[in-house]
C-alpha cells in the first residue's frame, strides 16, 4: 500500500501491484462499490471515494485500455462469483457508507456478511482461498508509525483458527502476503523486504513453514543467518561456496519461532550459499531453498554499505509454496 497525497500524484509510474501481476501472467480486478462506471478514473462521487481505489492512480492501468476495464463497480462481483469468473487477485472496496468511515461498524459488519459471506462459503474459496480484510488507518488521534494500529483479519482454509499475532507488521507485509497468496515471487517496492506473515498459516505439509530468511552482520569471516517459522522448531544452517554446501552449524534443539545462527571461519570477499533447516516438535523437518550472501573483502570494508538482507537465488519454498493459493 502506498502512502502519499493522491490528489497531487495523478499517475504513479513506480513499481506497483498491477505491474507485478501482469509480469506473472495473473488476472485482476478492482471491485469498487458505487464506482460510477467501468474504467472510471474521475473524482469522488459520493459515496464513492477515489483515494480508496489506488488502482486508479497506477500508470500501468491508466495507460492501458485493457487494464482500465478491470476497474469495475462492485455490482459485478456477485455475478463473477456465481459464474466462477473471479480473477486470481480481487481488490474489494466498500463505499464510504459501508466501510465504517461514514457509517457504523454494525453497517460494515452487515455489508461483509451479505457480500463477502457468499465468497467464503464458495467451494473454490474453501479449497485454497485467501481473504484479507484490513483498514487503512486508525483513529485520528492514533498516528503511531504513520497511521496507528489497525485491525486485520486473515480468512483462509489454510489459516490458523482464532490466531492472534503479537508481531509488528505494516501494510507492506500485507501487500507481500497477498502477492505470495497467488504465487508471485517478485514483490512491489517496499514489500520486497517486508517481513513475511507465514505465522498466520498452517503447515501445508507435515513440517514447519520457513519464512523471513536473511543474512546480516557479515564481516570478513562471519555472518548471522536469521529466519522464522510458523510453529516452534529447531535451527540449523547448511552453507558453503557452492550449492553443494558442505558445512553446517550445530543443530540447536530449542523449539522457537524466531532464531539466529552465527557462521564463523568464513573467507573474506567470498560468495556463500546457504539454506536453513527446522524440525517441529514431532521431529518433521523443512528445508528452505537456496540463498546467498557475500562476506566483505577486508575489515576496512566495514565502513561501506550494509549487506543486502539476502538474495533469493531460488524460490525459498521450492516447488511447494505454502501460499500458492488461487
C-alpha positions in Angstrom: 0.0 0.0 0.0 1.4 3.4 -1.0 1.2 6.4 1.3 1.2 9.9 -0.3 -1.2 12.6 -1.3 -3.2 11.0 -4.1 -4.6 14.4 -5.3 -1.1 15.6 -6.2 0.1 12.4 -7.8 -2.0 12.0 -10.9 -0.3 8.9 -12.2 2.2 6.7 -10.4 5.0 5.2 -12.6 6.7 3.5 -9.7 6.5 -0.3 -9.1 3.1 -1.5 -8.1 0.8 -4.5 -7.7 -0.6 -4.4 -11.2 2.9 -4.4 -12.8 3.9 -7.5 -10.8 0.6 -9.3 -11.6 0.9 -8.7 -15.3 4.5 -9.8 -15.3 3.5 -13.1 -13.7 0.5 -13.6 -16.1 -2.1 -13.1 -13.3 -5.6 -11.7 -13.7 -7.0 -9.0 -11.5 -10.0 -6.7 -10.9 -10.8 -3.8 -8.6 -14.4 -4.2 -7.4 -15.5 -0.8 -6.0 -18.9 -0.1 -4.6 -20.6 3.0 -6.1 -18.0 3.3 -8.9 -19.9 5.4 -11.5 -18.9 3.2 -14.4 -16.4 0.6 -15.7 -12.9 2.2 -16.2 -13.9 5.3 -14.3 -10.9 7.3 -13.1 -12.6 10.6 -12.3 -13.0 12.2 -8.9 -15.2 11.4 -5.9 -18.9 10.8 -6.5 -20.3 10.2 -3.0 -20.4 7.7 -1.5 -17.5 6.6 -3.9 -14.1 7.9 -2.8 -11.4 7.8 -5.4 -8.4 7.7 -3.0 -9.8 4.4 -1.6 -9.3 2.9 -5.1 -5.5 3.0 -5.6 -5.6 1.3 -8.9 -6.9 4.5 -10.5 -3.5 6.0 -9.9 -1.2 3.4 -11.4 0.4 4.2 -14.7 0.1 0.5 -15.7 -3.7 0.9 -15.5 -4.1 4.5 -16.8 -2.0 3.9 -19.9 -3.8 0.6 -20.9 -7.4 0.5 -22.1 -7.4 -3.3 -21.3 -6.3 -2.7 -17.7 -8.8 0.2 -17.3 -11.6 -2.3 -17.9 -10.6 -4.1 -14.7 -11.9 -1.1 -12.7 -15.5 -2.2 -12.2 -18.4 -1.5 -9.9 -18.8 -3.9 -7.1 -22.2 -4.9 -8.6 -20.2 -7.2 -10.9 -18.8 -9.2 -8.1 -21.8 -11.4 -7.3 -22.1 -12.4 -11.0 -18.4 -13.2 -11.3 -18.6 -15.3 -8.2 -21.6 -17.2 -9.3 -20.1 -17.8 -12.8 -16.7 -18.9 -11.4 -15.2 -15.9 -13.2 -13.4 -14.2 -10.4 -9.8 -13.1 -11.3 -6.9 -14.5 -9.4 -6.5 -11.2 -7.5 -9.5 -9.2 -6.4 -9.4 -5.8 -4.6 -12.7 -5.0 -3.0 -13.7 -1.6 -1.8 -17.0 -0.8 0.0 -18.3 2.7 -0.3 -18.0 5.3 2.5 -21.3 4.3 4.0 -20.3 0.6 4.3 -16.6 0.8 5.1 -17.1 2.1 8.7 -15.8 5.6 7.6 -19.1 7.4 7.4 -21.3 4.5 8.5 -21.3 2.4 11.7 -19.3 -0.8 12.4 -22.6 -2.6 12.5 -23.3 -1.5 9.0 -19.9 -2.6 7.8 -20.3 -5.9 9.5 -23.7 -6.4 7.8 -22.2 -5.5 4.5 -19.4 -8.1 4.9 -21.9 -10.8 5.9 -24.2 -10.1 2.9 -21.5 -9.5 0.3 -18.4 -11.4 1.3 -20.1 -14.3 3.2 -21.0 -16.0 -0.1 -17.4 -15.8 -1.3 -16.1 -17.5 1.9 -18.8 -20.2 1.6 -18.0 -20.9 -2.1 -16.3 -24.3 -2.9 -13.5 -22.5 -4.8 -12.6 -20.4 -1.8 -12.9 -23.3 0.6 -10.3 -25.2 -1.5 -7.4 -22.7 -1.2 -8.7 -19.1 -1.0 -7.2 -16.2 0.9 -9.1 -13.2 2.1 -7.5 -10.3 3.9 -9.8 -7.7 5.5 -7.8 -4.6 6.6 -8.4 -0.9 7.5 -6.1 1.8 6.1 -5.8 3.9 9.2 -6.7 4.1 12.9 -8.4 6.8 14.9 -7.4 10.4 14.1 -5.6 10.6 17.5 -3.6 7.4 16.8 -0.8 8.3 14.4 1.9 5.9 15.6 4.1 4.6 12.8 2.3 6.8 10.3 -1.3 5.6 10.7 -1.8 4.0 14.1 -2.7 0.4 14.9 -5.4 -1.2 12.7 -7.3 -4.4 12.6 -6.5 -7.0 10.0 -8.3 -10.3 9.6 -6.9 -13.3 7.6 -9.5 -15.8 6.3 -8.4 -19.0 4.6 -8.8 -22.7 4.9 -5.0 -22.7 5.3 -5.0 -20.1 8.2 -4.7 -20.9 11.9 -8.1 -20.7 13.6 -8.6 -17.8 16.0 -4.8 -17.0 15.9 -3.7 -13.5 17.0 -0.2 -12.3 16.4 1.9 -10.1 18.7 4.4 -9.2 16.0 4.6 -5.7 14.4 3.6 -5.6 10.8 2.8 -2.7 8.4 0.9 -2.6 5.1 4.0 -3.6 3.1 3.8 -7.0 4.7 0.1 -7.3 3.9 0.9 -6.5 0.3 3.6 -9.1 0.3 1.2 -11.7 1.8 -1.4 -11.0 -0.9 1.3 -11.3 -3.7 2.6 -14.6 -2.2 -1.0 -15.8 -2.0 -1.2 -16.0 -5.7 2.3 -17.4 -6.2 4.3 -14.2 -7.0 8.0 -14.4 -6.3 8.7 -10.7 -7.0 7.0 -8.0 -5.0 6.5 -4.3 -5.5 8.6 -1.6 -3.8 9.0 -1.9 0.0 7.1 -5.2 0.0 10.3 -6.9 -1.3 12.0 -6.6 2.1 8.9 -6.5 4.3 8.6 -9.3 7.0 6.6 -12.3 5.8 3.4 -13.2 7.6 3.6 -17.0 7.5 2.9 -17.3 11.2 -0.8 -17.0 10.4 -0.9 -20.2 8.4 -0.9 -23.9 9.0 1.8 -26.0 7.6 0.8 -27.3 4.1 2.8 -30.5 4.7 4.0 -32.1 7.9 6.9 -29.8 8.6 7.0 -26.1 9.7 6.8 -23.2 7.3 10.1 -21.3 6.9 9.9 -17.6 6.4 12.0 -14.3 6.5 15.3 -16.0 5.8 18.1 -13.4 5.8 21.9 -12.9 6.2 23.1 -10.0 8.3 26.2 -8.5 10.0 28.7 -10.1 7.6 32.2 -9.3 8.4 35.3 -10.6 6.6 34.9 -14.0 8.3 31.4 -14.3 9.7 27.7 -13.7 9.2 24.4 -14.2 11.0 21.6 -16.1 9.5 18.1 -15.4 10.8 14.7 -16.9 10.0 11.2 -17.5 11.4 8.8 -20.4 11.4 5.0 -20.6 11.8 5.4 -23.1 14.7 8.2 -23.7 17.3 11.0 -25.5 15.6 14.8 -26.3 15.8 17.6 -24.4 14.0 20.4 -25.4 11.7 22.2 -23.9 8.7 24.0 -25.6 5.8 26.5 -23.4 4.0 29.4 -23.4 1.5 30.8 -21.7 -1.6 28.5 -23.8 -3.9 25.0 -25.2 -3.7 26.6 -28.5 -2.5 27.2 -26.6 0.8 29.5 -29.0 2.7 29.4 -27.3 6.1 26.7 -26.9 8.7 26.2 -25.4 12.1 25.4 -27.5 15.2 21.7 -28.3 15.4 20.1 -26.1 18.1 17.2 -28.3 19.5 15.5 -25.3 21.2 11.9 -25.0 19.8 11.3 -21.4 18.9 9.6 -19.4 16.1 12.4 -16.9 15.6 16.1 -17.7 15.6 19.6 -16.6 14.6 22.7 -18.7 13.9 26.2 -17.3 13.5 28.5 -18.6 10.8 32.2 -18.3 11.6 35.5 -19.1 9.9 34.4 -17.8 6.6 36.7 -16.5 3.9 36.8 -12.8 3.2 35.4 -11.4 -0.1 33.6 -14.7 -0.9 30.1 -15.6 -2.1 28.4 -18.2 0.2 25.3 -20.2 -0.5 23.2 -21.4 2.4 19.9 -23.0 3.3 18.2 -23.4 6.7 16.7 -26.5 8.4 14.0 -26.6 11.0 12.3 -29.5 12.7 9.0 -29.2 14.6 8.1 -30.8 17.9 7.2 -34.1 16.0 10.7 -34.2 14.5 9.5 -33.4 11.0 11.9 -31.3 9.0 11.5 -28.5 6.5 14.5 -27.3 4.4 14.4 -23.9 2.7 15.5 -23.1 -0.8 19.0 -21.7 -1.6 20.1 -18.2 -0.5 23.4 -16.4 -0.8 25.4 -13.6 0.8 28.9 -12.2 0.3 31.5 -11.6 3.0 33.3 -8.3 2.8 36.8 -8.3 1.4 38.5 -6.8 4.4 37.9 -5.1 7.8 38.2 -1.7 6.0 35.1 -2.5 4.1 33.0 -2.5 7.3 32.5 1.2 6.6 30.8 0.5 3.3 27.1 0.0 2.6 25.2 -2.6 4.6 24.8 -6.2 3.5 21.9 -6.9 1.3 19.4 -8.9 3.5 19.7 -11.8 1.2 19.3 -12.8 -2.4 16.7 -15.3 -3.4 18.5 -17.4 -5.9 15.7 -19.9 -5.9 12.2 -19.9 -4.5 12.7 -20.5 -0.8 9.6 -22.6 -0.7 10.9 -24.9 -3.5 8.1 -26.3 -5.6 5.6 -26.3 -2.7 5.0 -22.6 -2.0 2.6 -22.7 1.0 0.9 -19.5 -0.2 0.3 -20.7 -3.8 -3.4 -20.0 -3.4 -5.9 -19.2 -6.1 
